[in-house]
Amino acid sequence: MMQRLISTLIFFPTLLLGLMVLDVSAETTLPSRADRDLIDPSNCLGCHNDNNIQPIFSTPHAQKGDPRTNFATKECETCHGPGGEDHPEIAFGALSKTPVEEQNRVCLDCHDRGDKVHWQNSSHQASDIACAACHRIHAVRDPVVEKSTQIQVCFTCHTEQKAQSFLRSRHPFREGKMVCSDCHNPHGSTSDFQLKENTVTETCYACHTEKRGPFLWEHPPVQENCALCHNPHGSTQDRLLKVRTPFLCQQCHSDRFHPSTLYDGSGLPPVGAQSRLLAEGCLNCHYFVHGSNHPAGAAFTR
């Protein structure tokens, strides 16, 4: 009797422990890569069902109702690849172990047209920047696409431009009236600085049409590059000028008489009242500096 009781006390705890081990194993062991075809993609949400994941079902990336899309059949595996013991096969983001090139290949499988056609050899691609470093794919409103939040994403890396955006003369970035992508194509372009147009001047003319011309009297720097005189991201001088007048103008104009006159503080009140130092400097007279259509406007005074 005593021996049977001892056997019973040993058998049932052992059986219970065995069942617990089997249960835990069933919950944590995923199929191997060889058995990946057996995985139901819906199982992903069994673990990854939080507020960072669920919003994707309200975005164009995760519309299951359209049978023509990959997501309708592959769901999460459309981007993350087949699941397995070391799932997911592809993880996105700056901290991911998946190589950037492989991450971006997944995105470019669909987004390789339109304004993304110049991604290859773009400065962001050359800097090994992952698409997911800027974009939040699972978010309903991607911050880098939204006008109200785009500059915060861009300024994460472009700190010099962020500092310039606080200067008193600047484009209205912080008021939400303008965003980086109004001038730049972050996915690459045919011009310097990833500008949307072929040149700096063409990009500026997209908004500043009154400066486009053609004029009867052209000012060569205006036609060549607006950035010769202006700093588009911000300046301590009015009208985004890189240097105040007349010193800016004298970087090119060194003719006889007043274009080459050396000005200093002695021309300022209360010592002096040099008109070329006060108010708008050279522009007090040469106001039509971007070009003139007046027959007598060779000096851009009318």
C-alpha positions as CSV (number, residue, x, y, z in Angstrom):
1,M,0.0,0.0,0.0
2,M,2.8,2.4,0.9
3,Q,4.7,1.6,-2.3
4,R,1.6,2.3,-4.4
5,L,1.1,5.6,-2.7
6,I,4.7,6.6,-3.3
7,S,4.4,5.7,-7.0
8,T,1.2,7.8,-7.3
9,L,2.9,10.8,-5.7
10,I,5.8,10.6,-8.2
11,F,3.8,9.8,-11.3
12,F,1.2,12.6,-11.3
13,P,3.6,15.5,-10.7
14,T,5.9,14.2,-13.4
15,L,2.9,13.9,-15.8
16,L,1.8,17.5,-14.9
17,L,5.3,18.8,-15.4
18,G,5.5,17.1,-18.8
19,L,2.2,18.6,-20.0
20,M,3.4,22.1,-18.9
21,V,6.6,21.7,-20.9
22,L,4.7,20.6,-23.9
23,D,2.3,23.6,-23.6
24,V,5.1,26.1,-23.3
25,S,6.9,24.6,-26.2
26,A,3.8,24.8,-28.3
27,E,3.5,28.5,-27.5
28,T,7.1,29.6,-28.1
29,T,8.4,27.3,-30.9
30,L,7.9,28.7,-34.3
31,P,8.2,26.5,-37.5
32,S,11.6,26.4,-39.0
33,R,12.4,28.3,-42.2
34,A,11.9,25.1,-44.2
35,D,8.3,24.9,-42.9
36,R,7.5,28.6,-43.5
37,D,4.8,27.9,-46.0
38,L,2.7,26.5,-43.2
39,I,2.6,29.8,-41.3
40,D,-0.6,31.7,-41.3
41,P,0.3,35.4,-41.5
42,S,-2.6,36.3,-39.3
43,N,-0.6,34.7,-36.5
44,C,1.6,37.8,-36.4
45,L,-1.1,39.7,-34.6
46,G,-1.1,37.1,-31.9
47,C,2.0,38.8,-30.5
48,H,2.3,42.0,-32.4
49,N,-1.0,43.5,-31.6
50,D,-0.3,46.9,-30.1
51,N,-0.9,50.5,-31.0
52,N,2.3,50.7,-33.0
53,I,1.2,47.9,-35.3
54,Q,-2.6,48.1,-35.7
55,P,-2.8,51.5,-37.4
56,I,-1.4,50.1,-40.6
57,F,-4.7,48.5,-41.3
58,S,-6.0,52.1,-41.8
59,T,-3.3,52.9,-44.4
60,P,-3.0,52.1,-48.1
61,H,-0.2,49.6,-47.3
62,A,-2.6,47.1,-45.6
63,Q,-5.8,47.0,-47.7
64,K,-6.9,43.3,-47.7
65,G,-10.1,44.1,-49.6
66,D,-8.3,44.5,-52.9
67,P,-7.3,41.0,-54.1
68,R,-4.7,42.5,-56.6
69,T,-2.5,43.6,-53.7
70,N,0.2,41.4,-52.1
71,F,-1.2,42.2,-48.7
72,A,-4.5,40.5,-49.5
73,T,-2.7,37.1,-49.6
74,K,0.6,37.6,-47.7
75,E,-0.3,40.2,-45.1
76,C,2.7,41.1,-42.9
77,E,5.0,38.8,-45.0
78,T,4.5,41.1,-47.9
79,C,7.2,43.4,-46.5
80,H,8.7,41.4,-43.6
81,G,9.3,38.2,-45.6
82,P,8.5,34.7,-44.5
83,G,8.3,34.0,-40.8
84,G,10.4,31.4,-39.0
85,E,12.4,30.7,-35.9
86,D,14.4,33.9,-36.4
87,H,11.4,35.9,-37.6
88,P,10.9,38.3,-39.1
89,E,13.2,37.8,-42.0
90,I,13.3,41.5,-42.7
91,A,13.1,44.2,-40.0
92,F,12.9,47.9,-40.8
93,G,14.5,51.0,-39.2
94,A,17.8,52.5,-38.3
95,L,18.4,49.9,-35.5
96,S,17.5,46.9,-37.6
97,K,20.0,44.2,-38.3
98,T,18.7,43.8,-41.8
99,P,21.1,45.6,-44.2
100,V,19.7,49.0,-45.4
101,E,20.0,47.9,-49.0
102,E,17.7,44.9,-48.4
103,Q,15.2,47.0,-46.4
104,N,15.0,49.6,-49.2
105,R,14.7,46.9,-51.8
106,V,11.4,45.9,-50.3
107,C,10.1,49.4,-50.5
108,L,11.4,49.9,-54.1
109,D,9.7,46.8,-55.2
110,C,6.5,48.9,-55.2
111,H,7.8,52.5,-55.0
112,D,10.2,52.6,-57.9
113,R,8.4,55.1,-60.0
114,G,7.2,58.7,-60.1
115,D,9.4,61.0,-57.9
116,K,11.3,57.9,-56.6
117,V,12.9,57.1,-59.9
118,H,16.1,58.9,-59.0
119,W,16.6,57.1,-55.6
120,Q,19.6,55.2,-56.9
121,N,22.7,57.4,-56.6
122,S,20.8,60.0,-54.6
123,S,22.6,61.6,-51.7
124,H,20.3,59.8,-49.2
125,Q,20.9,56.4,-50.9
126,A,24.6,57.1,-51.1
127,S,24.6,57.8,-47.3
128,D,23.0,54.4,-46.7
129,I,19.7,55.9,-45.3
130,A,16.9,53.4,-44.9
131,C,13.4,54.4,-46.1
132,A,12.2,53.5,-42.6
133,A,14.6,56.0,-41.0
134,C,12.3,58.7,-42.2
135,H,9.0,57.0,-42.9
136,R,6.7,55.3,-40.3
137,I,4.9,52.7,-42.4
138,H,2.5,51.6,-39.7
139,A,1.3,55.1,-38.8
140,V,-1.9,56.4,-40.2
141,R,-0.3,59.8,-40.7
142,D,3.4,59.4,-41.6
143,P,5.1,62.4,-39.9
144,V,7.5,63.0,-42.8
145,V,4.5,63.3,-45.3
146,E,2.4,65.5,-43.1
147,K,3.2,69.2,-43.6
148,S,2.8,70.1,-39.9
149,T,5.5,67.6,-38.8
150,Q,7.8,67.1,-41.8
151,I,10.5,69.6,-40.8
152,Q,10.9,67.9,-37.4
153,V,11.8,64.7,-39.3
154,C,14.2,66.4,-41.7
155,F,15.8,68.5,-38.9
156,T,16.7,65.3,-37.0
157,C,19.7,65.0,-39.3
158,H,19.9,68.4,-41.0
159,T,20.8,70.4,-37.9
160,E,22.5,73.3,-39.7
161,Q,19.3,74.0,-41.5
162,K,17.4,73.6,-38.3
163,A,19.5,76.3,-36.6
164,Q,19.0,78.6,-39.6
165,S,15.3,78.2,-39.4
166,F,15.3,80.1,-36.1
167,L,16.9,83.2,-37.7
168,R,14.8,86.3,-38.1
169,S,14.8,86.2,-41.9
170,R,13.7,82.8,-43.1
171,H,11.1,81.0,-45.2
172,P,7.9,80.2,-43.2
173,F,8.8,76.7,-42.2
174,R,7.8,77.0,-38.6
175,E,4.5,78.5,-39.5
176,G,3.6,75.4,-41.4
177,K,3.2,77.4,-44.7
178,M,6.2,75.7,-46.3
179,V,8.0,72.4,-46.0
180,C,11.3,71.0,-47.1
181,S,9.7,68.9,-49.9
182,D,8.4,72.1,-51.5
183,C,11.9,72.7,-52.8
184,H,13.7,69.3,-52.3
185,N,13.0,65.8,-53.5
186,P,14.4,63.6,-50.7
187,H,14.3,60.6,-53.0
188,G,16.7,62.1,-55.5
189,S,16.7,64.4,-58.5
190,T,18.9,65.4,-61.4
191,S,20.1,68.6,-59.7
192,D,22.3,69.6,-56.8
193,F,21.0,69.4,-53.3
194,Q,18.2,67.1,-54.5
195,L,16.2,70.1,-55.7
196,K,12.9,69.4,-57.4
197,E,13.8,71.6,-60.4
198,N,16.9,71.4,-62.5
199,T,18.6,74.5,-61.0
200,V,18.4,76.7,-57.9
201,T,16.8,79.5,-59.9
202,E,14.2,77.3,-61.5
203,T,13.3,76.1,-58.0
204,C,13.0,79.6,-56.7
205,Y,11.0,80.8,-59.7
206,A,8.3,78.2,-58.8
207,C,7.1,80.6,-56.2
208,H,8.9,83.9,-57.0
209,T,7.5,84.2,-60.5
210,E,8.0,88.0,-60.5
211,K,11.8,87.5,-60.5
212,R,11.7,85.1,-63.5
213,G,11.9,87.6,-66.4
214,P,12.9,87.7,-69.1
215,F,13.8,91.4,-68.6
216,L,15.1,94.0,-71.0
217,W,18.0,94.5,-68.5
218,E,19.1,91.3,-66.8
219,H,21.2,91.1,-63.6
220,P,23.5,88.1,-64.3
221,P,23.6,86.7,-60.8
222,V,19.8,86.5,-60.8
223,Q,19.9,84.3,-63.9
224,E,22.8,82.3,-62.6
225,N,22.0,81.3,-59.1
226,C,19.8,83.0,-56.5
227,A,22.0,81.5,-53.7
228,L,24.8,83.8,-54.7
229,C,23.0,86.5,-52.8
230,H,20.4,84.7,-50.7
231,N,20.6,81.9,-48.1
232,P,17.3,80.1,-48.5
233,H,17.2,78.5,-45.1
234,G,17.6,81.6,-43.0
235,S,19.7,84.7,-42.5
236,T,20.4,87.5,-40.0
237,Q,19.8,89.9,-42.9
238,D,16.6,91.1,-44.5
239,R,15.2,89.2,-47.5
240,L,17.5,86.2,-46.7
241,L,20.5,88.1,-47.9
242,K,23.8,86.4,-47.1
243,V,25.5,89.7,-46.3
244,R,23.9,93.2,-45.8
245,T,24.2,95.8,-48.5
246,P,26.4,97.5,-49.7
247,F,28.9,94.8,-48.7
248,L,27.1,92.1,-50.5
249,C,27.0,94.2,-53.7
250,Q,30.6,95.1,-53.4
251,Q,31.6,91.5,-53.6
252,C,31.1,91.9,-57.3
253,H,30.9,95.6,-58.0
254,S,34.3,97.3,-57.6
255,D,34.0,100.0,-60.3
256,R,35.1,103.5,-59.8
257,F,33.3,105.9,-57.5
258,H,30.7,104.6,-55.0
259,P,30.6,100.9,-56.0
260,S,34.2,100.6,-54.7
261,T,34.0,103.0,-51.8
262,L,35.0,101.5,-48.5
263,Y,32.2,102.1,-46.0
264,D,32.5,101.8,-42.2
265,G,30.7,102.9,-39.1
266,S,31.7,106.6,-39.7
267,G,28.8,106.7,-42.2
268,L,26.2,105.8,-39.7
269,P,24.3,108.2,-37.4
270,P,25.0,110.2,-35.3
271,V,28.5,110.6,-36.9
272,G,27.3,110.4,-40.5
273,A,24.3,109.7,-42.7
274,Q,25.7,107.7,-45.7
275,S,22.7,106.7,-47.8
276,R,24.4,103.6,-49.0
277,L,24.6,102.3,-45.4
278,L,21.2,103.3,-44.2
279,A,17.8,101.6,-44.9
280,E,18.2,99.2,-47.9
281,G,21.7,100.4,-48.8
282,C,22.4,100.1,-52.5
283,L,18.7,99.1,-53.0
284,N,17.6,102.5,-52.0
285,C,18.4,103.5,-55.6
286,H,18.9,100.2,-57.4
287,Y,15.6,98.8,-56.3
288,F,14.9,96.7,-59.4
289,V,18.0,94.6,-58.8
290,H,16.3,91.4,-60.2
291,G,15.8,93.0,-63.6
292,S,14.3,96.0,-65.3
293,N,12.1,96.5,-68.4
294,H,12.5,100.2,-68.4
295,P,14.4,101.6,-71.4
296,A,16.6,103.5,-69.0
297,G,16.9,100.8,-66.4
298,A,20.4,99.6,-67.2
299,A,21.4,100.4,-63.6
300,F,18.2,98.8,-62.2
301,T,17.1,102.2,-60.8
302,R,13.7,102.2,-62.6
